[in-house]
Amino acid sequence: MNEIEIKTIVDRQWACFLGGSTLDLSFRLYSLRKLKAGIQKYETEIHAALQKDLGKSSSESYMCETGLVLSEINHMLKHLKSYAKEKTVKTPLVQFHSRSFVKPSPYGVVLIMSPWNYPFLLTMDPLVDALAAGNTVVLKPSAYSPHTSEIIRKIIAECFEPDYVTVITGGRAENMCLLKEHFDYIFFTGSQAVGKEVMRHASEHLTPVTLELGGKSPCIVDKTANLRLTAKRLVFGKYLNCGQTCVAPDYVYCDPSIRDDLIAEIKKQIVRQFGNDPLLNPDYGKIINEKHFNRITEFIDMNKVVCGGKFDRQTLKIEPTVMNQVTFSDPVMQQEIFGPVLPILTYDSLDHAIEKINSMAHPLALYLFTSDKAAARKVTAKCGFGGGCINDVVIHLATSEMSFGGFGESGMGAYHGEEGFRTFSHYKSIVDKKTWMDLPMRYQPYTKLNGKLVRTFLK
C-alpha cells in the first residue's frame, strides 16, 4: 500500500471510532466471540502457515500461539464487564457533596506492529486487548512471516469490517507510511533498533507507546539447584522455536562448582527432547530466513562448542548448541542471540553475578534455579528485569492473570489480561458535583474564616 491508501484507512477507522459503536460493551463482546470463532475455524490453516514460516509443529503452534490467544479471548469474555466498569473512589471532604469516579475509555485508533518469531500470538494477543478496550485497530504483521500474515489477513477480513479492524501487509515502506500517520496509541513488538524508530516517530504526534523489545536474558543456576530438572526446563525454553523467543534464556550464568554436571545434564536433555540428530527431527523448527541464519552461525565458536554446532543451510536448521568457557567479551555475548546457541558462563559469587547483570542493559526476562529461598529473594529484589521465573523458564508470559512487559532497554509498558485492557484504555478522572449545596470558602473575597475552613478540610 502507498501513503494515500494508508491514510484513507486510518481516516476511515477514526470515523468508525467516532461513530461510537465500539463503546458498547455488547459490541465488544460480540467482536471477541467472532474472533474466537474465526481462529477456531482456521486453526489447521494457522498451524500450516506457522509450519511454513518457522517449521513449527502443530503441537508447538497450539501451545505457544493459537492456544494462548484463545485463552486471552476467554479471559476477556469472562472479565470485560468488570474491567470496563466505572470505579468510584473516595472524595475529599473539601469536595462535599460529590461523587468521584474513574472511567476507562478507549484511546481511539490503535496501530499494532508485530514480529515474525511468534507471528500469530504477538499479533492477536494485543488485538484482543485493544478490542476489549473499545478501540479500532490497524494490524501490521511482519513481512518475514508471509504465510502467517496471510492467514491473519484472511481471518480479520472475514470477521470484521476494515473500518474497524484491518491488516496491512508489506515491508519497510508500509511501516514508514504507517508511522507517519497520527494514531492514538502504538503497540510495537520487535527489536530495540526498530523500537527506537517507532518511539521517535510517535513523539512527532506525542502518541503513547508500548514497546515490547528484548535483550540478553540471563539464567542463573546456583549450587543448590536441582540440576536434572534445571536442564530439562532450560533446554525446553532455550530451544523452543529454535531459540527465536524474546524471553528465551540467552545465556547460563552458573556457580563454577556445578558447571560440568549441569552441562552433562543439558546434553542428556537435548538428546531426550530432540533426538540424536535434531536436524532430522520434523518437530524441531528452523531459522526464519538466511539473514538471521548467517548471523546466528557466526556466533558458533567450534573451539568452545561442547554440544551441537552443526547446521543445514538448505533447511535453515541449526542444532541445539552449547558453548562452554565463554566470557562476556566473546562475540556471542555482544547482542541478543535469538537462536539455538547457549553460552555457559560462571560467576565468582551470587553477589558478583547480580552486580554484573545490573551493569548490563536491563533484560526482558531473568531466570533463577535454586533451592535457596534467601538467594531467590535477593536476586528478584536486586536485579532489574521485565519478568521471569524461579526454577523454570518462559512460562511467566503464558497467563492472562499477570502482566507481561519489558523494563529499561527491554521495553516499556505491559499487557495480558487486565493490564492489557488498561494499556489500551485511558482512565478519565471525573468529579460529579451536586448542585444542591455550594460551599463558599473557595470563592473571593477570601476571609480569615474561609481560610481556616480550607485548612481544616485539607488536613
C-alpha positions as CSV (number, residue, x, y, z in Angstrom):
1,M,0.0,0.0,0.0
2,N,1.1,3.6,-0.6
3,E,0.8,6.6,1.7
4,I,-2.5,7.8,0.4
5,E,-4.2,4.3,0.8
6,I,-2.9,4.0,4.3
7,K,-4.1,7.5,5.2
8,T,-7.5,6.6,3.8
9,I,-7.7,3.5,6.1
10,V,-6.7,5.5,9.2
11,D,-9.2,8.2,8.4
12,R,-12.0,5.7,8.0
13,Q,-11.0,4.0,11.2
14,W,-11.2,7.3,13.0
15,A,-14.7,7.9,11.6
16,C,-15.7,4.4,12.8
17,F,-14.5,5.1,16.3
18,L,-16.2,8.5,16.4
19,G,-19.4,6.7,15.4
20,G,-19.4,5.3,18.9
21,S,-20.2,1.6,18.2
22,T,-17.0,0.3,19.8
23,L,-18.0,2.0,23.1
24,D,-20.9,-0.5,23.6
25,L,-19.8,-3.5,25.7
26,S,-22.1,-5.9,23.9
27,F,-20.4,-4.9,20.6
28,R,-17.0,-5.6,22.1
29,L,-18.1,-9.0,23.5
30,Y,-19.6,-9.9,20.1
31,S,-16.4,-8.9,18.3
32,L,-14.3,-11.1,20.7
33,R,-16.6,-14.1,20.2
34,K,-16.5,-13.6,16.4
35,L,-12.7,-13.5,16.5
36,K,-12.6,-16.7,18.6
37,A,-14.8,-18.5,16.2
38,G,-12.6,-17.4,13.3
39,I,-9.5,-18.7,14.9
40,Q,-11.1,-22.0,15.7
41,K,-12.4,-22.3,12.2
42,Y,-9.0,-21.7,10.6
43,E,-6.8,-23.4,13.3
44,T,-5.5,-26.0,10.9
45,E,-4.5,-23.3,8.3
46,I,-2.9,-21.2,11.0
47,H,-0.7,-24.1,12.1
48,A,0.1,-24.9,8.5
49,A,1.2,-21.3,8.0
50,L,3.4,-21.4,11.1
51,Q,5.0,-24.6,9.8
52,K,5.9,-23.0,6.5
53,D,7.3,-19.8,8.1
54,L,9.1,-21.3,11.1
55,G,8.9,-25.0,10.9
56,K,6.7,-25.3,14.0
57,S,4.8,-28.4,14.7
58,S,1.1,-28.2,15.2
59,S,1.6,-29.1,18.9
60,E,4.0,-26.2,19.5
61,S,1.8,-23.9,17.4
62,Y,-1.2,-24.5,19.6
63,M,0.8,-24.5,22.9
64,C,2.6,-21.3,22.1
65,E,0.4,-19.4,19.7
66,T,-3.3,-20.2,19.0
67,G,-4.0,-21.8,22.4
68,L,-2.6,-18.7,24.2
69,V,-4.7,-16.3,22.0
70,L,-7.9,-18.3,22.7
71,S,-7.0,-18.2,26.4
72,E,-6.7,-14.4,26.3
73,I,-10.0,-14.1,24.5
74,N,-11.7,-16.3,27.1
75,H,-10.2,-14.2,29.9
76,M,-11.6,-11.1,28.3
77,L,-15.0,-12.6,27.7
78,K,-15.2,-13.5,31.4
79,H,-13.9,-10.3,32.9
80,L,-14.6,-7.5,30.4
81,K,-17.7,-6.2,32.1
82,S,-15.8,-5.8,35.4
83,Y,-12.8,-4.2,33.7
84,A,-15.0,-1.7,31.9
85,K,-17.0,-0.5,34.9
86,E,-16.6,3.0,36.3
87,K,-14.9,2.7,39.7
88,T,-16.0,5.0,42.5
89,V,-13.1,6.5,44.6
90,K,-13.1,8.4,47.9
91,T,-14.0,12.0,47.6
92,P,-12.1,14.5,49.9
93,L,-14.2,16.5,52.3
94,V,-13.4,19.8,50.6
95,Q,-15.4,18.5,47.6
96,F,-18.6,17.8,49.6
97,H,-21.1,16.8,48.2
98,S,-19.7,15.0,45.2
99,R,-19.1,11.6,43.6
100,S,-15.6,10.9,42.3
101,F,-15.0,8.1,39.9
102,V,-12.6,6.8,37.3
103,K,-14.0,5.9,33.8
104,P,-12.0,3.7,31.4
105,S,-12.2,4.9,27.8
106,P,-10.6,3.6,24.6
107,Y,-7.8,5.7,23.1
108,G,-9.3,5.5,19.6
109,V,-7.3,4.3,16.6
110,V,-4.6,1.9,17.5
111,L,-1.6,0.6,15.5
112,I,-0.2,-2.8,16.4
113,M,3.1,-3.8,14.8
114,S,4.1,-7.4,15.4
115,P,7.2,-9.5,14.8
116,W,7.9,-12.7,12.9
117,N,9.0,-15.1,15.7
118,Y,5.6,-15.7,17.2
119,P,3.7,-14.0,14.4
120,F,0.2,-15.2,15.3
121,L,0.4,-14.8,19.1
122,L,2.1,-11.4,19.1
123,T,-0.4,-10.0,16.6
124,M,-3.6,-11.4,18.0
125,D,-2.9,-11.1,21.7
126,P,-2.6,-7.3,21.7
127,L,-5.5,-7.2,19.3
128,V,-7.7,-8.9,21.8
129,D,-6.8,-6.4,24.5
130,A,-7.3,-3.4,22.1
131,L,-10.7,-4.6,21.0
132,A,-11.8,-5.4,24.6
133,A,-10.9,-1.8,25.5
134,G,-13.1,-0.5,22.6
135,N,-10.5,0.7,20.0
136,T,-10.4,0.4,16.3
137,V,-7.2,-1.3,15.1
138,V,-4.7,-1.4,12.3
139,L,-2.6,-4.5,12.3
140,K,0.9,-4.6,10.7
141,P,2.4,-8.1,10.9
142,S,5.9,-8.9,9.8
143,A,6.9,-9.3,6.2
144,Y,9.3,-12.1,7.3
145,S,6.4,-14.5,8.1
146,P,4.2,-14.1,5.0
147,H,2.2,-17.3,5.3
148,T,1.0,-16.4,8.8
149,S,0.4,-12.8,7.8
150,E,-1.9,-14.0,5.0
151,I,-4.0,-16.2,7.3
152,I,-4.3,-13.4,9.8
153,R,-5.5,-11.1,6.9
154,K,-8.0,-13.8,5.9
155,I,-9.4,-14.2,9.4
156,I,-9.6,-10.5,10.1
157,A,-11.3,-9.7,6.7
158,E,-13.9,-12.4,7.4
159,C,-14.6,-11.3,11.0
160,F,-14.5,-7.5,10.8
161,E,-15.2,-4.5,8.6
162,P,-11.9,-2.8,7.5
163,D,-13.1,0.4,9.1
164,Y,-13.0,-1.4,12.5
165,V,-10.0,-3.8,12.1
166,T,-7.8,-4.1,9.1
167,V,-4.5,-5.8,8.2
168,I,-1.8,-4.0,6.2
169,T,0.9,-6.3,4.8
170,G,4.2,-5.4,3.2
171,G,7.6,-4.3,4.5
172,R,9.6,-1.3,5.4
173,A,7.8,1.1,3.0
174,E,4.4,0.3,4.6
175,N,5.9,0.6,8.1
176,M,7.3,4.1,7.3
177,C,3.9,5.2,5.9
178,L,2.1,3.9,8.9
179,L,4.5,5.7,11.4
180,K,3.9,9.0,9.6
181,E,0.2,8.7,10.5
182,H,-1.3,10.1,13.7
183,F,-2.5,7.1,15.8
184,D,-3.9,7.4,19.2
185,Y,-1.8,4.5,20.5
186,I,1.1,2.4,19.1
187,F,1.9,-1.1,20.3
188,F,5.2,-2.5,18.9
189,T,6.9,-5.8,19.5
190,G,10.3,-6.3,17.9
191,S,14.0,-5.3,18.1
192,Q,15.4,-2.4,20.1
193,A,16.7,-0.7,17.0
194,V,13.3,-0.6,15.4
195,G,11.7,0.2,18.7
196,K,13.7,3.4,18.8
197,E,12.4,4.4,15.4
198,V,8.8,3.7,16.4
199,M,9.2,5.9,19.5
200,R,10.9,8.7,17.5
201,H,8.0,8.8,15.0
202,A,5.4,8.5,17.8
203,S,7.0,11.6,19.5
204,E,6.1,13.7,16.5
205,H,2.4,13.4,17.5
206,L,3.0,12.8,21.2
207,T,1.5,9.3,20.7
208,P,1.8,7.0,23.7
209,V,3.5,3.7,23.0
210,T,4.1,0.2,24.4
211,L,7.4,-1.3,23.3
212,E,8.0,-5.0,23.8
213,L,11.6,-5.4,22.9
214,G,14.2,-8.0,24.0
215,G,17.7,-8.3,25.4
216,K,20.1,-10.9,26.8
217,S,18.0,-12.7,29.4
218,P,20.2,-14.5,32.0
219,C,19.6,-17.8,33.6
220,I,21.3,-18.0,36.9
221,V,22.0,-21.5,38.3
222,D,23.4,-21.7,41.8
223,K,25.0,-24.7,43.6
224,T,21.7,-25.7,45.3
225,A,19.7,-26.2,42.1
226,N,18.2,-29.5,41.1
227,L,20.4,-29.9,38.0
228,R,18.4,-32.6,36.3
229,L,15.2,-30.6,36.4
230,T,17.1,-27.4,35.7
231,A,18.5,-28.9,32.5
232,K,15.1,-30.3,31.4
233,R,13.3,-27.0,31.8
234,L,16.2,-24.9,30.4
235,V,16.5,-27.0,27.3
236,F,12.8,-26.7,26.7
237,G,12.8,-22.9,27.0
238,K,16.0,-22.2,25.2
239,Y,15.4,-24.3,22.1
240,L,11.7,-23.6,21.8
241,N,11.0,-22.1,18.4
242,C,14.8,-22.7,17.7
243,G,15.7,-20.1,20.3
244,Q,13.7,-17.4,18.4
245,T,11.9,-16.4,21.6
246,C,12.2,-12.9,23.1
247,V,12.2,-14.4,26.6
248,A,14.4,-17.4,25.9
249,P,17.3,-17.8,28.3
250,D,20.1,-16.1,26.4
251,Y,22.9,-17.5,28.5
252,V,23.6,-19.5,31.6
253,Y,25.4,-17.8,34.5
254,C,26.2,-20.5,37.0
255,D,28.3,-21.5,40.0
256,P,31.6,-23.0,38.8
257,S,31.3,-25.9,41.1
258,I,28.2,-27.3,39.2
259,R,29.1,-26.2,35.7
260,D,30.3,-29.5,34.4
261,D,27.5,-31.5,35.9
262,L,25.0,-29.0,34.5
263,I,26.4,-29.3,31.0
264,A,26.3,-33.1,31.2
265,E,22.6,-32.9,32.1
266,I,21.9,-30.4,29.3
267,K,23.5,-32.7,26.8
268,K,21.2,-35.6,28.0
269,Q,18.1,-33.4,27.8
270,I,18.9,-32.2,24.2
271,V,19.0,-35.9,23.1
272,R,15.9,-36.8,25.1
273,Q,13.9,-33.8,23.7
274,F,15.2,-33.6,20.2
275,G,16.8,-36.9,19.4
276,N,20.3,-37.9,18.3
277,D,20.0,-35.8,15.1
278,P,17.9,-32.7,15.8
279,L,18.4,-31.6,12.2
280,L,16.2,-34.5,11.0
281,N,13.6,-34.0,13.7
282,P,10.3,-32.9,12.0
283,D,9.1,-31.2,15.2
284,Y,12.3,-29.1,15.5
285,G,11.8,-25.7,13.8
286,K,14.0,-23.6,11.5
287,I,15.5,-20.1,11.5
288,I,13.2,-17.6,9.9
289,N,15.5,-16.6,6.9
290,E,19.0,-16.8,5.6
291,K,20.0,-13.4,7.0
292,H,19.3,-14.5,10.6
293,F,20.7,-17.9,9.9
294,N,24.0,-16.4,8.9
295,R,24.0,-14.1,11.9
296,I,23.5,-16.9,14.4
297,T,26.0,-19.3,12.8
298,E,28.7,-16.6,13.1
299,F,28.3,-16.8,16.9
300,I,29.2,-20.5,16.9
301,D,32.9,-20.9,18.0
302,M,33.7,-24.6,17.4
303,N,36.6,-24.3,19.8
304,K,34.1,-23.7,22.6
305,V,31.2,-26.0,21.4
306,V,30.6,-28.9,23.8
307,C,27.3,-30.0,22.2
308,G,25.7,-29.5,18.7
309,G,27.2,-26.9,16.4
310,K,26.0,-28.5,13.1
311,F,23.7,-26.7,10.8
312,D,22.0,-27.2,7.4
313,R,21.9,-24.1,5.2
314,Q,19.3,-25.6,2.8
315,T,16.7,-26.2,5.5
316,L,17.9,-23.2,7.7
317,K,18.2,-25.5,10.7
318,I,20.8,-25.2,13.4
319,E,21.4,-27.9,16.0
320,P,20.7,-27.1,19.7
321,T,24.2,-25.9,20.6
322,V,26.0,-25.4,23.9
323,M,29.2,-23.4,24.2
324,N,31.5,-23.6,27.3
325,Q,34.3,-21.4,28.6
326,V,32.5,-18.3,27.3
327,T,33.4,-14.8,28.5
328,F,31.4,-11.6,28.4
329,S,33.9,-10.3,25.7
330,D,33.1,-13.1,23.3
331,P,31.1,-12.2,20.1
332,V,28.1,-14.4,21.3
333,M,27.7,-12.1,24.3
334,Q,27.6,-8.8,22.4
335,Q,24.0,-9.0,21.3
336,E,20.8,-11.0,21.9
337,I,21.4,-14.4,20.3
338,F,17.8,-15.1,19.2
339,G,18.8,-18.6,18.1
340,P,19.6,-22.1,19.4
341,V,23.0,-21.3,20.8
342,L,23.5,-21.4,24.6
343,P,26.7,-19.9,26.1
344,I,27.7,-21.1,29.6
345,L,29.5,-18.6,31.9
346,T,30.4,-18.8,35.6
347,Y,30.4,-16.3,38.4
348,D,32.7,-15.9,41.5
349,S,29.7,-15.3,43.8
350,L,26.0,-14.7,43.6
351,D,26.6,-11.1,44.6
352,H,29.1,-10.7,41.8
353,A,26.5,-12.2,39.3
354,I,23.9,-9.7,40.5
355,E,26.4,-6.8,40.1
356,K,27.4,-8.0,36.6
357,I,23.8,-8.4,35.4
358,N,22.9,-4.9,36.7
359,S,25.8,-3.4,34.9
360,M,24.4,-4.5,31.6
361,A,21.2,-3.4,29.7
362,H,18.1,-4.5,31.6
363,P,16.9,-7.9,30.2
364,L,13.3,-8.7,29.3
365,A,13.5,-11.8,31.5
366,L,15.6,-13.3,34.2
367,Y,15.6,-16.9,35.4
368,L,17.0,-18.4,38.6
369,F,17.4,-22.0,39.5
370,T,17.9,-22.5,43.2
371,S,16.7,-24.3,46.3
372,D,17.8,-21.4,48.5
373,K,14.8,-19.1,49.3
374,A,17.1,-16.3,50.5
375,A,19.0,-16.4,47.2
376,A,15.7,-16.2,45.3
377,R,14.6,-13.2,47.4
378,K,18.0,-11.5,46.8
379,V,18.1,-11.9,43.1
380,T,14.5,-10.9,42.4
381,A,14.8,-7.9,44.6
382,K,18.2,-6.6,43.4
383,C,18.2,-7.4,39.7
384,G,16.4,-5.2,37.2
385,F,14.4,-7.1,34.6
386,G,10.9,-7.3,33.0
387,G,9.7,-10.6,34.4
388,G,10.8,-14.1,35.0
389,C,10.7,-17.4,36.9
390,I,12.2,-19.2,39.8
391,N,13.1,-22.8,38.9
392,D,11.5,-22.5,35.4
393,V,11.8,-20.5,32.2
394,V,9.4,-18.7,29.8
395,I,6.1,-19.8,31.4
396,H,5.6,-16.4,33.1
397,L,4.1,-15.0,29.9
398,A,1.6,-17.8,29.4
399,T,-1.1,-16.4,31.7
400,S,-3.7,-13.7,31.5
401,E,-3.5,-13.2,35.3
402,M,-0.2,-11.4,35.2
403,S,1.1,-8.6,33.1
404,F,4.0,-9.1,30.7
405,G,6.3,-6.4,29.6
406,G,9.9,-5.0,29.5
407,F,11.9,-2.7,31.6
408,G,14.5,-0.2,30.6
409,E,16.2,-1.2,27.4
410,S,13.9,-4.3,27.1
411,G,10.8,-2.2,26.6
412,M,8.1,-0.1,28.3
413,G,4.5,-0.9,29.2
414,A,2.8,-4.2,29.6
415,Y,-0.2,-6.3,28.5
416,H,-2.2,-9.5,29.1
417,G,-5.4,-9.7,31.0
418,E,-6.5,-6.7,33.0
419,E,-3.2,-5.0,32.3
420,G,-3.8,-5.4,28.6
421,F,-7.2,-3.7,29.0
422,R,-5.5,-0.9,30.9
423,T,-2.8,-0.5,28.3
424,F,-5.3,0.3,25.6
425,S,-7.6,2.4,27.8
426,H,-7.4,6.0,29.1
427,Y,-8.7,6.4,32.6
428,K,-10.7,9.6,33.0
429,S,-10.8,11.0,36.5
430,I,-14.3,12.7,37.0
431,V,-15.9,14.5,39.8
432,D,-19.7,14.7,39.7
433,K,-20.5,17.7,41.9
434,K,-24.0,18.0,43.3
435,T,-25.9,21.3,42.8
436,W,-28.0,21.4,46.0
437,M,-25.0,22.7,48.0
438,D,-22.2,25.1,47.2
439,L,-19.5,25.7,49.9
440,P,-18.5,29.4,49.7
441,M,-14.9,29.1,51.0
442,R,-13.2,28.8,47.6
443,Y,-14.6,32.0,46.3
444,Q,-13.3,35.5,46.6
445,P,-13.3,37.7,48.6
446,Y,-11.2,35.5,50.8
447,T,-11.8,35.8,54.6
448,K,-10.0,34.6,57.6
449,L,-12.9,32.3,58.5
450,N,-12.9,30.8,55.0
451,G,-9.1,30.4,55.2
452,K,-9.4,28.4,58.4
453,L,-12.1,26.2,56.9
454,V,-9.9,25.5,53.9
455,R,-7.1,24.5,56.2
456,T,-9.4,22.3,58.2
457,F,-10.8,20.5,55.1
458,L,-7.4,20.0,53.5
459,K,-5.8,18.3,56.5
